[in-house]
Amino acid sequence: MTDTDICMFRGGSDFRPDFRKCGSIRSILTKTPCLGLSATVNQRTLCDVAEVLHIRLTDVTIVAYPPDRPNVFLGIRKASAISVDLIWLADMLQNRQRQCPKTIVFARSINDVSEIYGWLASHLQQLAFVGGCRLVSMFHGHISRDLLEYTLAEFRKPDSTIRVIVSTVAFGMGVEIADVRQVIHWGKLSSVMTYWQEVGRGGRDGQPARATWYVKSAVGGDVHDQEVFGRLKSASMCLRRVLLDSFVVDGMDTSSLDELSRRQQCDRPSRCVSDQCDCVLCVCCTYCRQQCHCRSASS
């Protein structure tokens, strides 16, 4: 792992000073075609990129689709205390050990990461280790290079001993691990862009995954982000639609967003087991799951 790799893992604005130098190259290669690719971008970022590359958006062709993660269920819960809200994760680790689904717990500050990690280790005690190897690890910019390298190398393995990583935004860009089944966000979020990118750490193999945000009163980000987070917290409409609407850019094909509004309820609610239903609403988000007929049929 190189110093550049470590910088990439920190993500956020650390890479932007280097990116902005691309404008100098464009000023030399003025007649060379330019192709820009991004998995996740919003209108503000698109305009920023165009400015850096000295491109007028009116002169380019944009091919864009909503950056959906349809295999990732989106959940929101009100946060109270780590020992209460995350007890299910500790119990899962304790009971299933190396069969516990791979999980990333994101927290905004190193102090929060240390608190969550310390609580998990204290709760599990000797069960936090299997064969001398840890089941839970931390990941942030202030831990040793040896622990960073070990954690990444081990967590990449399909049979990794590490089953839960508690991390800051450091575990993000540049990290490709296909079989993460659970993504948890604890407390304040920094931005909608970062949140959605971190949600995308789960289910990269296309298999079902779950992303749960434990909400506290405060939210981060700019005015636009705070508005989006406020709508998510209100849980008054499809969470997926709220998020994807914030990534609509000029020229985007939004037909898939319209399809979200046309999804049908279960056609056999009497035969549907609510906790196991795999209809289009029940695999979407907490709001849509509550709207499904199978919920009212089982209550």
Sequence and secondary structure as in RCSB ss.txt:
>XXXX:A:sequence
MTDTDICMFRGGSDFRPDFRKCGSIRSILTKTPCLGLSATVNQRTLCDVAEVLHIRLTDVTIVAYPPDRPNVFLG
IRKASAISVDLIWLADMLQNRQRQCPKTIVFARSINDVSEIYGWLASHLQQLAFVGGCRLVSMFHGHISRDLLEY
TLAEFRKPDSTIRVIVSTVAFGMGVEIADVRQVIHWGKLSSVMTYWQEVGRGGRDGQPARATWYVKSAVGGDVHD
QEVFGRLKSASMCLRRVLLDSFVVDGMDTSSLDELSRRQQCDRPSRCVSDQCDCVLCVCCTYCRQQCHCRSASS
>XXXX:A:secstr
  HHHHHHHH TTTTHHHHTTHHHHHHH TTS      SS  HHHHHHHHHHTT  GGGS   B     TTEEEE
EEE   HHHHTHHHHHHHHHHGGGS  EEEEESSHHHHHHHHHHHHHHHGGGGEETTEESEEEESTTS HHHHHH
HHHHHHSTT S  EEEE TTSSTT   TT  EEEEES  S HHHHHHHHTTS TTSS EEEEEEE S   S HHH
HHHHHHHHHT S HHHHHHHTT  TTB  HHHHHHTT    S GGG  GGG  STTTTTBHHHHHHSHHHHHH 
